[in-house]
């Protein structure tokens, strides 16, 4: 087909049209789910304000809601020493911290005894040594939930440090009194350090976090992370807790949310003070094992969740395939001294640039609003490799049942 002075093959026009349509789908996904809206304070909905230690506490104040922070710990003596005080020193008037020792073989129990001597808010429990189930973490969390004195439950891990002393305040703001709220989803980020692996993990975590937070904002919650999420005890009991997933290694966070959370009663908190940070895996083998464990339960997601999750990587794969085919045809035309090849290659280059800049700007702005490390230009590499890693794990990695 002739376009001006260019003689473009009809097949290439179809491929270019398909590439443009798929790009529009991708841009919609980024602007709909990945773009983090600017946090705005609604004057009609008063937000809870931090009450400092010098303020007099009114226990009958409706803004004061007790919360139980629950942590399951297994062989975490070093992390408990480093991070638990930052949770116990939160600036919140009414809370307790329950750490459940899940059969630790190090000095976890002695460390907890020492910390409890200095922090009366700390309560301790343990999983009996004779407990032999696939995921003892679920049992540990269940024991913590049963021991909780308050209806509001906030979860994190032993290796997590809150971004600020107002972490509990920020997460509790998700339980809006103007509408029923059962679940509050936050983000668990990773500390940044030098190295390609850390950059990959931070990028992967940022993208996945924005995706599940964006889906929840669109009233389609499908997962949360145990490093930073909260829900009501009566909601947990109403849905029979972890009992449907006791045969799975994971699922204490994502499967619980995927199967039970409703869009109308789920909210997200994304202020910088609401985040938790933990150290990322230091070796490729450790990260690969972690990735396998997380992906190992995805086949239990609801059908609609799997379709929504598959939309972005499938359209991404189609888009790159079309780009490769068009580039190949353009190079063949140039090899045959047909100048139309330059138009085809230029079109592919423009599409690549638009998508790359959209992805980079969206993730950079969202990372800035969250207060985490902003992605670098190497996201183009991760954009191609990460879906391939995930596909390999899903297709070829055996689902071994093991403790957490």
C-alpha positions as MATLAB code, in Angstrom:
seq = 'XXXXXXXXXXXXXXXXXXXXXXXXXXXXXXXXXXXXXXXXXXXXXXXXXXXXXXXXXXXXXXXXXXXXXXXXXXXXXXXXXXXXXXXXXXXXXXXXXXXXXXXXXXXXXXXXXXXXXXXXXXXXXXXXXXXXXXXXXXXXXXXXXXXXXXXXXXXXXXXXXXXXXXXXXXXXXXXXXXXXXXXXXXXXXXXXXXXXXXXXXXXXXXXXXXXXXXXXXXXXXXXXXXXXXXXXXXXXXXXXXXXXXXXXXXXXXXXXXXXXXXXXXXXXXXXXXXXXXXXXXXXXXXXXXXXXXXXXXXXXXXXXXXXXXXXXXXXXXXXXXXXXXXXXXXXXXXXXXXXXXXXXXXXXXXXXXXXXXXXXXXXXXXXXXXXXXXXXXXXXXXXXXXXXXXXXXXXXXXXXXXXX';
ca = [
       0.000    0.000    0.000;
       1.333    3.410   -0.949;
       1.555    6.057    1.773;
       2.889    9.174    0.128;
       6.203    8.173   -1.420;
       6.406    5.018    0.715;
       5.290    1.598   -0.471;
       4.398   -0.171    2.787;
       3.476   -3.884    2.667;
      -0.119   -4.476    3.771;
       0.967   -7.018    6.405;
       3.233   -4.427    8.022;
       0.335   -1.995    8.210;
      -1.730   -4.603   10.036;
       1.175   -5.289   12.406;
       1.633   -1.563   13.043;
      -2.079   -1.141   13.724;
      -2.047   -4.070   16.142;
       1.008   -2.656   17.891;
      -0.735    0.705   18.340;
      -3.901   -0.893   19.736;
      -1.936   -3.003   22.222;
       0.044    0.063   23.262;
      -3.201    1.858   24.067;
      -4.220   -1.087   26.282;
      -0.845   -0.877   28.049;
      -1.131    2.877   28.587;
      -4.623    2.396   30.010;
      -3.258   -0.184   32.463;
      -0.494    2.132   33.655;
      -2.724    5.152   34.074;
      -5.515    3.102   35.678;
      -3.609    0.844   38.079;
       0.081    1.756   38.301;
      -0.164    5.543   38.579;
      -0.361    6.445   42.251;
      -2.755    9.373   42.792;
      -1.575   12.358   44.745;
      -2.601   12.048   48.385;
      -5.262   14.581   49.187;
      -6.746   15.350   52.553;
     -10.508   15.554   52.313;
     -11.696   18.350   54.579;
     -15.040   16.623   55.001;
     -13.367   13.519   56.452;
     -11.156   14.463   59.406;
      -8.010   12.376   59.551;
      -6.629   11.117   62.821;
      -3.850   13.303   64.160;
      -0.896   11.901   66.092;
      -1.164   12.376   69.826;
       2.243   12.788   71.362;
       3.307   11.350   74.657;
       2.640   14.626   76.448;
      -1.018   14.723   75.386;
      -3.655   13.488   77.768;
      -5.337   10.367   76.405;
      -9.103   10.124   76.474;
      -9.923    6.418   76.240;
     -13.520    7.282   75.336;
     -12.430    9.372   72.355;
     -13.968    7.767   69.259;
     -10.768    8.446   67.308;
      -8.792    6.197   69.652;
      -8.995    2.592   68.498;
      -6.856   -0.064   70.073;
      -4.769   -2.145   67.685;
      -2.821   -5.380   68.083;
       0.372   -5.588   66.035;
       1.081   -9.270   65.310;
       4.437  -10.721   64.235;
       5.315  -14.359   63.567;
       9.033  -14.982   64.102;
      11.177  -18.013   63.352;
      14.923  -17.810   64.058;
      14.833  -14.019   63.997;
      17.014  -13.079   66.986;
      19.086  -10.516   65.056;
      16.106   -8.936   63.299;
      14.108   -8.698   66.519;
      16.995   -6.874   68.162;
      17.317   -4.483   65.216;
      13.701   -3.780   64.285;
      11.267   -4.673   67.072;
      12.052   -1.564   69.193;
      10.995    0.681   66.276;
       7.547   -0.950   66.437;
       7.280   -0.838   70.218;
       8.198    2.861   70.195;
       5.387    3.874   67.839;
       3.630    7.127   68.654;
       0.140    5.695   69.081;
      -1.911    5.824   72.295;
      -3.365    2.326   72.516;
      -1.611   -0.691   71.032;
       0.074   -3.954   71.901;
       2.693   -5.984   70.058;
       2.328   -9.772   69.997;
       5.317  -11.791   68.802;
       4.694  -15.497   68.264;
       7.839  -17.636   68.347;
       7.367  -20.269   65.641;
       9.678  -23.007   66.903;
      12.871  -20.957   66.748;
      16.130  -22.809   67.273;
      18.235  -19.739   68.041;
      18.024  -17.252   70.930;
      14.725  -15.719   69.821;
      12.966  -16.511   73.090;
      15.748  -15.040   75.229;
      15.846  -11.904   73.080;
      12.081  -11.474   73.448;
      12.356  -11.874   77.224;
      15.006   -9.162   77.334;
      13.031   -6.762   75.120;
       9.840   -7.366   77.108;
      11.663   -6.263   80.260;
      12.080   -2.790   78.716;
       8.800   -2.608   76.780;
       5.640   -3.571   78.693;
       3.570   -3.410   75.467;
       5.253   -6.569   74.200;
       3.406   -9.853   74.632;
       4.861  -13.232   73.671;
       3.497  -16.569   72.583;
       4.901  -19.620   70.836;
       3.947  -22.474   68.524;
       4.215  -25.833   70.311;
       7.165  -27.892   69.141;
       4.909  -30.876   68.432;
       2.954  -28.877   65.822;
       3.630  -30.451   62.431;
       1.783  -28.708   59.655;
       2.930  -27.490   56.261;
       2.695  -23.787   57.080;
       3.396  -23.248   60.752;
       3.378  -19.495   60.086;
      -0.392  -19.597   59.666;
      -0.663  -21.370   63.007;
       1.616  -18.769   64.601;
      -0.453  -15.903   63.228;
      -3.668  -17.616   64.281;
      -2.351  -17.918   67.852;
      -1.470  -14.235   67.790;
      -4.930  -13.304   66.530;
      -6.627  -15.351   69.241;
      -4.456  -13.678   71.881;
      -5.146  -10.161   70.564;
      -7.011   -7.884   72.933;
      -8.248   -5.555   70.210;
     -10.442   -6.029   67.166;
      -8.070   -4.124   64.865;
      -5.119   -6.285   63.785;
      -1.985   -4.917   62.101;
       0.553   -7.334   60.623;
       4.230   -7.087   59.806;
       7.311   -9.325   59.834;
      10.201   -9.597   62.264;
      12.626   -8.149   59.694;
      10.516   -5.040   59.019;
      11.101   -1.495   60.216;
       8.317    1.117   59.959;
       9.163    4.158   57.874;
       8.268    6.440   60.780;
       6.973    6.444   64.340;
       3.520    7.248   62.923;
       3.188    3.985   61.011;
       0.335    2.690   63.193;
      -1.476    6.047   62.963;
      -1.251    6.030   59.185;
      -2.457    2.460   58.756;
      -5.317    2.948   61.208;
      -6.576    5.890   59.148;
      -7.668    3.326   56.587;
     -10.477    2.214   58.898;
     -12.753    5.059   57.893;
     -15.656    5.648   60.260;
     -17.768    7.085   57.444;
     -17.974    3.719   55.683;
     -17.458    0.095   56.767;
     -13.847   -0.997   56.328;
     -12.582   -4.509   56.992;
      -9.182   -4.552   55.287;
      -6.403   -1.975   54.925;
      -3.562   -2.674   52.493;
      -0.172   -1.010   52.777;
       3.173   -1.406   51.057;
       6.180   -3.361   52.281;
       9.289   -1.971   50.595;
      12.940   -3.023   50.746;
      16.051   -1.189   51.860;
      18.196   -0.100   48.929;
      21.859   -0.985   48.533;
      24.304   -1.374   45.693;
      23.982   -4.216   43.237;
      21.886   -5.400   40.312;
      19.936   -7.891   42.396;
      18.787   -5.233   44.840;
      17.695   -2.967   41.987;
      15.747   -5.833   40.448;
      14.031   -6.684   43.741;
      13.162   -3.047   44.493;
      11.780   -2.546   40.996;
       9.767   -5.788   41.107;
       8.372   -4.910   44.539;
       7.431   -1.391   43.456;
       5.630   -2.594   40.335;
       3.741   -5.410   42.086;
       2.819   -3.139   44.992;
       1.441   -0.430   42.739;
      -0.491   -3.092   40.845;
      -2.259   -4.640   43.845;
      -2.819   -1.249   45.489;
      -4.230    0.128   42.228;
      -6.500   -2.881   41.829;
      -7.791   -2.397   45.375;
      -8.466    1.303   44.671;
     -10.447    0.157   41.619;
     -12.442   -2.104   43.996;
     -10.775   -5.306   42.772;
      -8.511   -6.332   45.681;
      -6.617   -9.528   44.927;
      -3.664   -9.632   47.330;
      -1.787   -7.991   50.165;
       1.595   -8.483   51.801;
       2.077   -9.753   55.331;
       4.780   -7.133   55.850;
       2.180   -4.385   56.013;
      -1.555   -4.988   56.129;
      -4.394   -4.750   58.627;
      -7.865   -6.164   59.093;
     -10.548   -6.590   61.694;
     -10.609   -9.696   63.856;
     -14.315  -10.287   63.290;
     -13.723  -10.185   59.489;
     -10.994  -12.814   59.873;
     -13.213  -15.060   61.995;
     -16.212  -14.557   59.720;
     -14.247  -16.028   56.812;
     -12.855  -18.948   58.875;
      -9.343  -17.526   58.943;
      -6.618  -19.575   57.279;
      -8.418  -22.910   57.488;
      -9.109  -23.201   53.729;
      -5.368  -22.765   52.948;
      -3.604  -24.767   55.635;
      -2.289  -27.139   52.956;
      -0.323  -24.348   51.269;
       3.090  -22.996   52.216;
       2.017  -19.386   51.703;
      -1.370  -17.726   51.550;
      -1.487  -16.098   54.963;
      -1.654  -12.768   53.151;
      -2.460  -12.973   49.428;
      -4.892  -15.922   49.453;
      -6.720  -14.514   52.470;
      -7.253  -11.228   50.640;
      -7.905  -12.799   47.245;
     -10.697  -15.039   48.464;
     -12.341  -12.804   51.057;
     -11.652   -9.092   50.575;
     -14.425   -7.012   48.998;
     -13.818   -3.839   47.060;
     -16.369   -1.854   49.048;
     -14.753   -2.683   52.413;
     -11.075   -2.616   51.403;
      -8.938    0.508   51.377;
      -5.291    1.388   50.760;
      -2.821    3.618   52.574;
       0.143    4.883   50.553;
       1.610    7.790   52.498;
       5.401    7.667   53.014;
       4.937    7.277   56.788;
       2.784    4.177   56.283;
       5.454    1.999   54.655;
       7.589   -0.705   56.200;
      11.100   -1.538   55.020;
      12.979   -4.815   55.227;
      16.302   -6.127   53.881;
      16.126   -7.687   50.429;
      17.574  -11.083   49.582;
      21.326  -10.958   49.038;
      21.782  -13.858   46.621;
      20.026  -14.823   43.399;
      19.251  -18.248   44.841;
      17.459  -16.751   47.868;
      15.457  -14.390   45.668;
      14.544  -17.214   43.262;
      13.305  -19.314   46.188;
      11.248  -16.394   47.502;
       9.766  -15.766   44.068;
       8.802  -19.439   43.722;
       7.097  -19.414   47.115;
       5.043  -16.344   46.227;
       4.042  -17.589   42.785;
       3.355  -21.091   44.089;
      -0.117  -20.201   45.347;
      -1.223  -18.000   42.439;
      -3.143  -20.913   40.895;
      -5.535  -20.629   43.860;
      -6.503  -17.068   42.925;
     -10.020  -16.489   41.666;
     -10.534  -16.702   37.919;
     -11.188  -12.957   37.584;
      -8.020  -12.165   39.525;
      -5.949  -14.376   37.244;
      -7.485  -12.796   34.151;
      -6.740   -9.282   35.430;
      -3.204  -10.265   36.405;
      -2.598  -11.884   33.036;
      -3.785   -8.848   31.083;
      -0.628   -6.788   31.457;
       2.087   -9.442   30.828;
       0.130  -10.996   27.936;
      -0.388   -7.661   26.167;
       3.254   -6.818   26.911;
       4.410  -10.054   25.258;
       2.163   -9.409   22.230;
       3.487   -5.871   21.938;
       7.132   -6.926   21.996;
       6.411   -9.715   19.496;
       4.833   -7.242   17.088;
       7.758   -4.863   17.571;
      10.230   -7.637   16.702;
       8.277   -8.680   13.612;
       7.996   -5.105   12.357;
      11.684   -4.435   12.991;
      12.587   -7.614   11.105;
      10.442   -6.604    8.125;
      11.887   -3.088    8.199;
      15.428   -4.440    8.141;
      14.548   -6.752    5.244;
      13.181   -3.802    3.261;
      16.352   -1.811    3.917;
      18.445   -4.817    2.869;
      16.518   -4.785   -0.422;
      17.185   -1.019   -0.708;
      13.548   -0.145   -0.052;
      13.483    3.137    1.872;
      10.095    2.229    3.374;
      12.094    0.224    5.889;
      13.178    3.472    7.546;
       9.536    4.454    8.111;
       8.756    1.078    9.708;
      11.821    1.172   11.963;
      11.067    4.773   12.885;
       7.515    3.819   13.831;
       8.732    0.972   16.047;
      11.290    3.266   17.659;
       8.622    5.877   18.397;
       6.341    3.254   19.953;
       9.218    1.948   22.085;
      10.046    5.450   23.256;
       6.425    6.289   24.134;
       5.970    3.124   26.142;
       9.343    3.387   27.876;
       8.816    7.034   28.866;
       5.275    6.323   30.067;
       6.511    3.439   32.196;
       9.489    5.380   33.555;
       7.540    8.549   34.366;
       4.624    6.665   35.936;
       6.864    4.557   38.161;
       9.135    7.483   39.036;
       6.269    9.755   40.086;
       4.612    6.952   42.058;
       7.898    6.054   43.783;
       8.425    9.699   44.728;
       4.952    9.898   46.281;
       5.610    6.705   48.224;
       9.030    7.867   49.352;
      10.952    4.879   47.968;
      13.908    4.519   45.607;
      13.042    5.696   42.122;
      13.610    3.258   39.231;
      16.512    3.733   36.858;
      16.674    3.425   33.089;
      17.408   -0.292   33.438;
      13.679   -0.903   33.910;
      13.650   -1.726   30.179;
      15.752   -4.810   30.980;
      13.529   -5.863   33.893;
      10.453   -5.159   31.760;
      11.543   -7.977   29.455;
      13.190  -10.395   31.894;
      10.820  -10.453   34.869;
       7.812  -11.920   33.004;
      10.151  -14.586   31.584;
      11.388  -15.428   35.110;
       7.820  -15.710   36.369;
       6.730  -17.828   33.408;
       9.660  -20.203   33.938;
       8.804  -20.588   37.631;
       5.131  -21.239   36.911;
       5.834  -23.801   34.197;
       8.908  -25.662   35.365;
       9.396  -25.204   39.109;
       7.984  -28.018   41.279;
       5.605  -26.951   44.022;
       7.364  -28.346   47.060;
       5.587  -28.148   50.374;
       7.867  -26.707   53.022;
       7.857  -24.559   56.099;
       7.999  -20.800   55.648;
];
